[in-house]
Amino acid sequence: MKSKIACFIGHRKVELGEAETLKLKMIIENLIVKENVCVFLFGSKSEFDYLCHEIVTELKNKYPNIKRKRYTCTSESCVLEHEREHYEKIFSSVQKKEVRLLGFEKEVEFKNKWKAGKASYVERNQAMINDSDLCVFYYDENYKVDERKYSKRSFTTYQPKSGTWLAYDYAKQKKKEIINVFSKLK
């Protein structure tokens, strides 16, 4: 069976208890065992991504062949696993407290990383979706981001679409296999 690639995309704020986190871990482990997912792609700035990274990292002890890749936006970088311990020591000594960094086997700079503008995360998510066989979303149709002004001097506001909504819609257009864990975890 051909190995597969999965990406994680979800809302910045998620509230999952212990039972929901355990269900998510079972879903991710099923991806490894039943779907032969060996590579997991992560973005950033999302509690959902962070939680999935923790779970995949824990499962890496049981399934050492799996890999974690981080897709970074402009002005972002990641710590590669072989460097993690070294940088944790440095940051811990500077901050005078224990610092834990997320480790990855590879950092991916998508094609337009340095050309993408303010919403580079949208293009980053699209690159992750393009490179994936299946997409794991935490997408709530009723989730709303804060209203924004049209410009700094504008008195009126508008309701923008969330980055997760944009990515979910893009994955549907690309006919990717989508697993929306939002409803499965409730």
Disulfide bonds with the S-S distance in Angstrom:
none
